């Protein structure tokens, strides 16, 4: 994490006040939450609509913070304390992270895409950790606040930082990539998330390709080569960039030649190698995420022959294809972190192709931010189910009801249940599961379907 004197911090952000009396105070690490102060932290308060963090500055210093920012339009700054007066606390946080990044010798991998960002980040970390000291984005710290905090949490001896970059609209990836200055970047895919804000898949592709604007000259771009939108736009790109592709087709630089689906993961081969790679992650779509990670690792001189060592130990962030056991012995795939039509279809395909279960149940909720066609996307999701592969469907939410409507045509009305009450859904679901049942739980983050998984485990 960042370790600098207060005078050095002041110079990095162009503070507005005289820091002479506190110049040599050392800060270690940064926090924006006064409840999570650790000794030596720099506390950065934000002015929110409901709460103003400036109210907690003195308390934070009493708890062990050695200094704090103070926004100049907030009255009565405690000038007897080591504070830095700034124009805007958020902007100064970002400026501090940008300055710190420039001081570090660390290599940076930036990862974006509609689906699979976090999974690819976790896999890339596992592979690069074979040879390097690696730090990565934790949790969902992938936006204009989270990414600066991640950068400020980097140790000075870290070799490679893997930074996830999320967005909801145009310009956000551009901002993040200019802050991170990546040496290599990945665009996992182009899906339907953010159609509400960006209007089309073409708009989403353009927004994701903003990541190139901060890529170092001659750096590496790894993209899904089976995605025409990406391939068309990258052919028009005039910058100096190395491009490597992954995908299912043989036109890609890296593609799978053989895939075996296992009970708790996959085994696969790649072109140019006779090695079977073991991936302890459910879903054949995750093999593509692994291929992207392998191209990044190879760029940083890790031979393909060694990559099994990194893949077999991959630990994904929670609620991403996480296999857990329910109270009645049912197997539950907790994929409740997020959802789009592309990722939901991939998860359903996984469940459809898994064998050894007497009963397969889908628990699906609303997919958010899909724009004017949201109802149609949900209806089509239900209509695409197959009665010979899925036994029951439970839906949650007002948009989820459209999945149920579509599914009733193929599964039959008696096998489809639509709810807007989670407790009611859980009560009926519990009556349909036993030790020979497989349950998939998936929806957008805002639906919080992990509460269903937790209830099924803990009761």
N, C-alpha and C positions, 0 to 999 in steps of 0.2 A: 504493500500500500504506500501511498504517497507519504514521504517524510521530509518536511521542509520547515525552515524557520518562518515565523510570521512575516518577517520582512521579505523573504523570498516569495511567499504567497502573495503579498501585497504587490510586488513587482510583476508577478505573473498575471494579475487581474486588473492592474492599474487602480488600486484602491484610492479613495478620495480623502482619507484622513492621514495625519501624521502618526506613524507607528513607532517612533523612536524609542519610547519607554518600554515597548513590548517586543522590540525587534528580534531578540534572540530566543523567544519562546518557540519551542518545537511542537509542531502538530504531527500526529500520526493517524492517518485515515480520516475519512469524511463520512458524516451521516446527516440525513435530513429528518430523522426521527428522534426526538428528545427522549423517547422511552428506551432507545437502544444505544445510549451513549457508552462508549468505551474510553478508558483513560487515554488522554492525549488527542481525542478527536477534534476536528474542526466541525462545528455545528452550523448547518446552513438552514435558516428558517424561510419558509415560504408563506406568502400571503394568500390564503384561500378564501372562498366565499363564506365559509362557515367558521374556519379557525385561522388565526394568524399566529404562525410559528414564532414570531418575535416575542410573544408573551412568555415563551419558554426559554429564552436565551440565558437569563440569569440562572434559572434552575439547571439548565444543561451544563453550565460552567461549574456549578456546585457539585454536579454528579461526576465531574472529571474531565469535561471538555476543556481544552486549553484556550480555545478562541472561537469566535463566531462571526458570521457575516451579519450586516445590518443594512437593510434597504433604506436609501436616503430619504424616501418620502414617508417613512414611518417615524412619528415623532418620539421624542425623549429617548434617544440612544444612551445606553449606560456607558459613558465615555471613561468611567473609572475601570472598566473591564477591557480585556484584549479583544476588541471587535474591529472589523474592517468595514468601513462604510462603502457601499457599492450602489451603482445605479439600479440594478435589478439582480436579485439573488439567483434566479434561475439562469440568467445569461452569464453571470459571473461563475456559477458552477460549471457551465459549459466551456467558458473561456479557460478556467483552471484545468479542466480535463484536456482541452486541446493543447495547452502549453505543456502539460505533463507528458502527454503522448509524444510531443516533439523532442522531449529530453530523453526519452527511453530508447534503447537500442532494440527493443522488442520487434519481432515480426508479427504482423497481424493478418488473420484470416477473417474476412467478412462473409456472413451467410445470410441470404434472404430468400424469399420464395413464398408462394401462397400456402403450401403445405410442406411439412417435413423439416422446417428450419431447426427446431430444437433437437429432433432425432439426429439430423446430420451433424449438428454441433457436438452432440454427445459422442457420436461415432468418430468424428474427426479428432476429438480430444483423446479418445482411447488409442487411436493409431499414432498420433504425434507424441503421446506420452511415452512411447517405446524408446524415443531417443532424446526428448527434450523436456524441460520444465514448462508445463502448459497451464495457463489459466483460461477460464471460459466464462461466458455470461451465465449467471446463476438465475434460476427461476425465469421470470418474464421481464427481466431488466434489459429490454431491447428497444426502448424508445428514447425520446429526447431528454429524459431524466435518468432512466436506468442505464443507458450506455455510458454517459459521462461518469456515473458512479462506479460502473464496472472498470472503466479505464483508470480511475483514481484508486481503485483497489488492487491494481497490478503491482507486483513486486519488481524492484529494479533489476533483479536477476532472472526474471521470467524470459524464456526464449521465444515463446509463441503465445499470443493471445487470440482466442477464438471468440469473435464478437457477433452475436445474433442481431440482425437489424429488422425490426418490424415497422409497420406503417399502417395508416388508415387513409392517407391521401397523398397527392402530389407534393414533391419537395421534401418529404420527411426522410426518405432514404438518402437523397442528395445531402441533406444536412448531416446525417449520421456518418456517411462515408467520408465527407470532408473532415470531420472530427477524428475519425479512426485512422485515416490514411492507410488502407490495407495494402498488403503485398500480394494477396491472392483473394479472390472472391468466388462464391458459389451462388448460383440462382437455381434452386431445387426444381421449380416448376412454375407454371402459370395456371392458377385455378380460377374459382369464381368469387372467392372472398374479396370484399370491398367493391363489388359491383355497384353497391348503393352510392359510393363516393366517386368511383372512377368511370362508371357507365358502361364499360365494355372490357373484354379480355385484352383487347389491344391497349386500352388505357392502363390496365394492370401491368402488362408487359413493359410499357414505357416507364412506369413508375419504378418497377423492380430494376430496370436497366440503369436507373440513376446511380446505382452502386458503382458503376464504372467511373463516375466523375471524380471520385476520390482515390481510385486505384493508382498505385504508383506506375510510372512510365515503364512499359514492358512487363508489367505484372501479369498474373495468370487469371483468366476467367474460366470457370468450370460451369457448364450449362447442360440442361436436359436437351440432348440433340434430337429427340423425337418430337419436340415442340416447335412447330413451324413458325409461330410468332417470334420466338426467340432467335431462331436461325435466320429468319428474314431480316430482323432488325440488326443483328450483329454483323451481317454481311454489309450493311449500310454504314456501320460504325467506322469512323475515320481515325480513331486514336490508336496508339501503339500498344497492343495487348496480345498476349498469347491466349489462344482459345483451345480448350479441350472439352470433348463432349462425352456424356454417358447416356445410356438408354438401353432399350431392349433390342433395337435393330442393329444389324451388323455394320451400318454406316457410321456408327459411333466409334470414338477412340477406345472406349471401354464398354463392354456389354457382357451379359451372362450367357454362357454356352450350355449350361445345365443347371437346373434348379430342383432341389428335393425339399418338399415342405415337411418339417418335423413337428412333433407335438408341441414344442415350445420354442420354435425358431425355424431356421432354414439352413440348408447346405447348398452351396453353389460353386460353379467354376466360372472363370472368366477367360476371354480370348487371350491366347498367348501363354496360358499356364495350365498345367495339369493338377494344380493344387485344389483340393476341396476346401473352401472357406466356410467356417462354421459361424453362423450369426444367431445368437440367442435372443432374437427379436421376432415376434410374430408378424406375418404379413409379407407376401412376396414383393409388395410395393416398397418395403423397407430395404430390399436388396439394391434398389436404385439409389436410395440415400447412401447406402454403404459404398456404392461405386463412386459417387461424388466425393466421399471422404477419402477413398483410396487414391483418387487422382490428386487430391490435395497432399496427402501423405507422401506420394511418390515425388511430387514437385519439391518437397522438402527432404528428398534423398532417402526415404525409407523404402527398401525393396519390397516388392509384392510378396516375396517368399516369407517375409517376417510378419506380414500383416495379420495372419491368423492369431498371433499372440495378442494383438490389440483388439481384434473383433470379439474373441471369445469372452473377454471380460467386460464388454460394453454394458454400462448401466444407464438406462434411459431415465429421463426426468419423469416423475410420477404422472400417472393418468395418461400415458401414451402406450397403448397396447400392453397394458400391465395385467398379467394373469394372476388372479386371486381366487381363493376358495370361499364359498359362502357357507352359511350355517348348516345347510342341508347337504353339503358336499358338492354343490353345483360349481362348475368352473365359470368364472366371470372375467371377461375381457374388459377391463376398465380403460376405455379410450375417450374419457369424458372431458379431456382438456379443451378440445375445440373441434369444429366440424365445418366442412364445406361439401358441396356435392361430390367433388373429386375424392376427398378423403373418406367420406361416408361410403361411397361405392366400393372403394378399396377395402374397407373394413368388412363390408357385407360379403364381398368376394372371398375374403379370408375365411369367414365363418362358413360360407357355403361349401368351401372345399375341404374343410377339416372333417376327418372321419372318426368313428368310434364313439359317437354320441347318439343316444336314443331320441333326443329332442334338442332342437336349436331355437333359441328365442332372441329376437332383436328388441332392444329398448332404445328407441330413437327419439330425440327431441328437436326443437327448432334449430335450424341453421340460419344464423343472423347475417345482416349486412349484404343481402343478395339483390337488393334493389327491386324494381317494379315486377320482375318475374319470379319473386320469391315463392308465391303459391304454386306456380307451375313447376319449379324445381322440386318442391316437396311432393307434389302429386306424382311426378315422374319417378321419384325415388321409390314410392310405394308400388307403382305399376311395374317397375323393373324387377321386383322380387319373384322368386320361383318357388312354387308350392312343394316341389320335390326336394328343395334344399333348406327351406325355412319353415318351421312349424307354427310359430306364433309371433305376432308383432304387438308390442306395447308402445304407444307414443305418448309424449308429454309436451304440452304447449299448444298454442293456437295454430301455429304453422305445422307442428307435428300432426295435427288432425288431418291435414291434407295428405301426409304420408299414409295415414290410416285409410283415408278415402280411396287413394289409389290402390293400396294393398288389398282392400276388400274384394276387388275384382279378381284377384289372382289367388289369394289365400282363403277367401271365404269370410263372410262377416263374423262367423263364430270363432275365428282364429285371430281376430284383430280387436285390440282394445285401445281406446283413445281416452286420455286423462288430462285434466288441468290441475289435478291435486296429486302431489307426490305420495302422500301417505296412502291414498286410495290405490294408486298404482302399485305400490309396494305390497299392500295387503293381497291384491289379486295375483300379482307375480309370484309371491311366495307359495301360492297354492299350485303352481305349475312347474316347480323345480324339484329336482332330486339329484342324487349323485351322478346320474347319467345325462345331465343337462348342461348345455353350453349357452351362456348368456353374453351378448354384446351390449355394452352401454356406451352410447355416443350422442353428442349434441354440441352445440356451441358453448363456449365458456360461460356465457351469461345464464345458461339454464341450470348450472350446478348439479348435473346428474350424478356426480360423485357421491352425493348424499344418498342416492339409491344404493350404490355399491356399499357404502359404509353401513347402511342399515341392514343390508343382506348379510354382511359379515358379522355384525355385532349382536344381533338380536339373540 
